[in-house]
Amino acid sequence: MRVLIAEDDRTSRMMISRMLAPYADCTVVVNGDEALSLFRTAIELNRPYDLICLDVLMPEMDGLTALTRMRALENDLEIKEPDRARVIMTTGLSDLESVKRAIRGHCQGYLLKPIDQLALLEKLKSLGLISSSQPPESEDAGSAPIQDSAVAAGAGTDAAKMGDH
């Protein structure tokens, strides 16, 4: 599974990456603009992301704007279900308006920070991204070094990539 994590808070980036590392190849960016750029490049290279975790509040472009633009790109390219990326919003915002905007943007999940690992894994199972029979996270999960993802994604960015375990 290929995952794009857009999160401006370093601690949250690392926690989400570590939770997903046993199940996915994770690419990490710090704002919605970078996320949109890598999303577009991944589609152009025919290596789309299976899951995108988007923080709502980020500099340069917030997660809700990035989500809207990602869905517009999928519409323009006539990408239909089940080939569309699954999107989970990750945020500290619990107000009803933020939740409604995310749902209108066609996200598949809305998780409040701090992200609960069991809730995240259950959401991945419900989306069919991981199976119930997959092993739980190993103790050293997430210990892979962070590498430059520009080569892997085919785009010039300050993104970081975490490898599979």
N, C-alpha and C positions, 0 to 999 in steps of 0.2 A: 504494500500500500504506500502511495506517495502522499505526504502531508505537507501543507504549507501553513506555517504558524506566523501570524502577524500580531505582534505584541510589543509595545514600547517599553514595558517594565521588564528589566533584566531578570529579576527573580521569577516573575510569572513565566517568561520565555523558557527559562531553564526547567522549571517545574513541569510545564506542559510537555516540553521535549522529552524529559526523563520518563514521564508517564507513557508516552507514545513510542519511545525508542524500541521496546521489545516487539512492537507490532508494525512499525513503519519506518520508512526513510523520510526523515523530517528536514525540511528547509525552513529556516527562521529569518524573518525580516522584522523591521522595527516600525513600519508605518503602512498605511493603506496604499499609498502610491507605489511603494516597492512591491507590495503584494499583488496589485493589479498588473504591474509590469511582468512579474514572474508568471502570473496566471496566464497572461496573453502569450508569453514566450513558450510556456509549456504546451499550450494548445497548438501553437504553430509548429512545434517540434514533434507533435503527435505523442506527447508524454504528459497528458493532463494530470492534475492532482485529483486524487480520490476524495480527499478531505481538506477543508480549509478551516482553520481556527482563527477567528477574527476578533480582536479586542474592539470594543465599541469606540472608546476614546483614545485616539492616537494623533500625533502631530502630522502635519502636511495633508493627510486625507484620513478621515475617521473610518471606522469599520463599516458603518451603515452605508456610507457613500461608496466605499469599495465594493460592498456586496451588490448594491444597485448597478454599478458599472460592470461587474463580473456577469451578472445575470443578463444585462443588455448585450454584452459580447456573445454570450451563449445563444441568445435569441438571434442576433445578427448572423451568427454562423450556423443557425438552425440545429443546434445541439439539443437534443431531446432527452427526456428521461428514458432509460436509467443512466445515460452517459454524462449527465451534468454532475459537477462537483457537489459533494455534500458539504454544507457549511454549518459550523457551530459557532455562535457568538459567545465570546468569553468576556465577562465584564463585571464590574462592581455595581453597575446601574440596575436597580430593581424596579424603577418606576414604570408604570403601565405604558406610558407613551413610548419609551425605548423598546419595550418588549413588542408592542404593536408594530412599530417601524421595522423591527427585525423580521417579524412574521410576514408583513407585507412585502419584504424584500426576498421572501422565499428561502429563509434559512431553515435548517432542519432541527436546530437545537439552540438553546439559550441557557448557558451555565454561568452561575454567579461565582465570583472569586471570593475567597480562595477556591480554586477548582478542586472538587472532591474526585479522587481517582476512580472510586467505584462508580460514581455517577457518570463520569466520562466514559469509562469502559462499557457501562450498560447502554449508553447512548450509541456507542460504536456498534454494539451487538444489535440494537434495535434497527440501525441503519444497514445492517448486513455487511459492515466493513470488517468485523472480526467475528469469529465463531465462538460459541460457548466452550468448545473443546480446546481453544488455544490456551497455552500455558500462561499462568499468571506471571507478572513481572519478576525477573530475576533480581537478586540482591544488588548486582553490579550494573543494572540497567541504567542507561543514560551516562555511562562513564566514557563513551566514545568521544574522541577529541572533536571539537568543533572545527570544521573545515570550510574553506571558501566554496560557496555554491555557484559562483559565476560560471565555472566550467561545467558543472553538472546541469545547471538550468539553461545555459546558453545565453545568459544576460549579464551585463556589467552591473553589479549591485553590491552593497555591503552585507548581503545576506550571509547566513551561516548554515551549514548543513551538518546534521548528525546522522551517522551511518547506522545500519541495522546491527542488531545483536543476534 
